[in-house]
Amino acid sequence: TDGVNDIMKAHTRNRVTVMGVRKPTSDEWREWGAQNDIAPEVLAWAKQFSQAFASYLDPSQVDNPYICRAP
């Protein structure tokens, strides 16, 4: 979905397991950050701009300037 045109050979692709992983929410990440010595300024930014934690796969985020879109 990232549109980087990565191609794996069949013998490699046969050994890959795909697992979906959910991104953390802003609240979850800030809780982790507070416990792992993340700078208070970064935690404050994450609170103010929580839309940065949205997924580019979510169609409602088409105008979100904080997430990268595949071309």
JOSULCOR-V978839 format. One record per pair of residues at least 12 apart in sequence whose ideal C-beta (glycine too) atoms are under 10 Angstrom apart, sorted by the first residue. I is the first residue (numbers start at 0). J is the second residue. D is the distance in Angstrom with one decimal. If there is no record, write none. Layout:
# JOSULCOR-V978839
[[I;J;D] [I;J;D]]
This chain:
# JOSULCOR-V978839
[[0;55;8.0] [0;56;6.6] [0;69;6.0] [1;55;8.7] [1;67;8.3] [1;68;9.9] [1;69;5.4] [1;70;9.7] [2;68;9.1] [2;69;3.8] [2;70;5.5] [3;69;8.3] [3;70;9.9] [21;54;8.6] [22;52;6.1] [22;53;8.1] [22;54;5.9] [22;55;9.9] [22;56;9.8] [22;66;9.8] [23;45;9.9] [23;52;6.6] [24;49;7.7] [24;52;5.9] [24;53;9.6] [25;42;9.7] [25;45;5.4] [25;46;6.5] [25;47;9.3] [25;48;8.2] [25;49;3.6] [25;50;8.4] [25;51;7.7] [25;52;4.8] [25;53;9.4] [26;45;9.1] [26;46;8.5] [26;49;8.0] [26;52;9.1] [27;52;8.6] [28;41;9.9] [28;42;8.7] [28;45;6.0] [28;46;9.8] [28;49;9.2] [28;51;9.6] [28;52;6.5] [29;41;9.1] [29;42;5.2] [29;43;9.0] [29;44;9.9] [29;45;5.3] [29;46;6.1] [29;49;9.0] [29;52;9.7] [30;42;9.5] [32;45;7.0] [48;64;9.7] [48;65;6.3] [49;65;9.4] [50;62;9.8] [50;63;5.5] [50;64;8.5] [50;65;5.6] [50;66;8.0] [51;63;8.1] [51;64;9.1] [51;65;3.8] [51;66;7.0] [52;65;8.4] [52;66;8.7] [53;65;7.4] [53;66;5.7] [54;66;7.2] [55;67;6.2] [55;68;5.6] [55;69;6.9] [56;69;9.4]]
